[in-house]
């Protein structure tokens, strides 16, 4: 019991691991730092590609974290920071891609899948063979005979 | 279900598998030849003017600014490299060959130490018209660079026409770059 409690507690205490290892990277203003971290989590590290800029240890990710903080201190809005990144690295840099002509299939995929499933079910129903005619009196007798023997 | 339908149902999955297989094979072949990189990121700079920059030089070369490249009035390559980058070693002979053919290459040493850069140039050759240093790597970010080496082709007007991310090979220089250089000359 104690062990389980400890385990639960350690789970609660565990904080997500951030690559920001150098306290000098952090902004003194808590609110600004919070914004920078939120933004960093939305941007892809171009080197490791499946990590966000905030989580990655790559040099480039560190540079980008620094730039995010510079832009925030300079008074950029969140959207302006993202636009700055997109201008250089394209929409690929956004971990949550925007909805546009290029991503229509990506975002539409769940709807397309559901629709395809519904169509498949409908199609299968339509093609289900009609139930067989009830047996005639002669057939019934024959079945009874066969079962008896 | 008539015979035709039956045959169609049988052939449809086979056809799909054939198309899939053929696409996959092309993809693997292009990856093998180096003309397709699944981790590649398309450049935002294509058909856009060179980002503005002005960088200090790697002595004895003086540095250069974006304006200098445009002022040269010739199509030119801008090549980001570093002594610590292995594909840069591999592409060094390709760049040297381009230099011999008279292509101006402007080099930018990315996040590198002065001594390390000069050692690299001594060992593998110096194909560059001029060499600038981007030690903090900020100009590289304006280019949308995500690794070294990266090579950009700029036309006379300073518009970026082509970008190659990764080490350049003879094949790529011959098949992708050479026709473009010819058309821009």
Boltz contact constraints between the chains, C-beta under 6 A:
constraints:
  - contact:
      token1: [A, 46]
      token2: [B, 146]
      max_distance: 6.0
  - contact:
      token1: [A, 63]
      token2: [B, 137]
      max_distance: 6.0
  - contact:
      token1: [A, 88]
      token2: [B, 144]
      max_distance: 6.0
  - contact:
      token1: [A, 89]
      token2: [B, 144]
      max_distance: 6.0
  - contact:
      token1: [A, 90]
      token2: [B, 44]
      max_distance: 6.0
  - contact:
      token1: [A, 92]
      token2: [B, 41]
      max_distance: 6.0
